[in-house]
């Protein structure tokens, strides 16, 4: 089974993460719910509400980190969320630049992006 998620499925996960409890699901969420629950990214609660599983939360966090790394690669003054900065800095993918107040991508970060780009065809 292919566990790669489409952009539409990532959008559905992001919407569910921000969706208030018992809110009506958008068309994007509705058309992706069956597959995402089957892959254990989403789950229904006992009260019938739709929510992210731990796997879904981790997937969104990893996507935010990849997007953050790409943003720093193209624009060093990009504002990143604190948890993303902490993770990327701890892993050695970015370093803070004191002079500009932004971040610089390290050699390891560039290699990581190159590896991601090489393993994700068509994106």
N, C-alpha and C positions, 0 to 999 in steps of 0.2 A: 504494500500500500504506500502511496506517495504522500508523505507528510508535509510537503512544501505548501506554504500558504500563498494565496494570491493577494494582490493589493486590496481587493475587495474584502477578502477574509480578514486581513489585518485591520482594515477600516471598521469592520463589524466588531472585532475584539476591542478596539479603541472606544467605539461607541458604547459597548456594554460596560466597559470600565468606568465610564463617566455617567452612565444612565442611572437616574434615581430609581429606587426600588418601586416596583409595580408600574413603571412608566411603559407606555406603549412602544413596542420595538419598531424601529424604522424598517423600510423595505430592504435595506442592506443587511440588517441583522436577521430579518425573517428569512431571506433567501440563503443565508449561510449557516443558520442555527443547526440544522441537521448534521452537516459535515463536521462543524466545530464541536458539537457535543459528542459525536462519534469518535473524534480524535482526542477527546478529553481536554479541550481548551475551555469549553463552557459547560456548565451544569445547572440543572434546575434545582432550586432549594425546596425544602419541604412545604413552603408557603406558595410555591409555583413561580417564584421570581427567577429570572435568568441571571447568572453571575459567572465571573471568571473563576476558573480553577487555579491552583498554584502553577500548573503548567502554562496556563494562559497568561498569568501575571509575569512569569519568567520570560515568556516569548515576547511580550510587549516591552519588557525592560531591555532585552537583548537588542530588539529592533531600535529602541531609542538610543542605545549606546552606539550602534552602527551608524545611525543617522547623525549622531553627535560627532563621531569620528570623521565622517565625510564632511560635515559642516566645518570642522576645524581645519581640515585639509584644504578646503576652498577659501575659507575666511577665518583667519586666526582670532579675530575679535568677536566671534560668535558667542552669544550668551547660552550657556548650557545649564541644565538643571543640576542641583547639588549632588544628587545620587549618581548621576551619569559622570560628572566630573570626578567624584571620589573613585568610582570604579575604573574609569579610563586611566587616571593618574596612578592608582594602586597597581594596575596591570602594566604600567610603563608605556602606554600608548600615547599619552600627551604629557607635556610639562608646562607649568605656568611660565609666562614671559613677564618678568618684572617691569621692563621698560614700557611695553605696550598695554599691559593689563589683560592680555588675552592668553592664548595657549598656542603652543607649537606641537606639531605632530612629530613623534620620534620615528627613528628608522623602523623600530618594531611595529609602530602604528601603521606606517606605510606598507610594511610587509603584510600585516593583517588585512588591510584594505585590498591589497593586490590578491591575496588568497581568497577573500570573500568574492571579489569580482570574478576570479577564475572559476569558482565553484558554483556561481549562480548564473546560469546561461539565460540570456534574454532580458536581463535587468540592467 
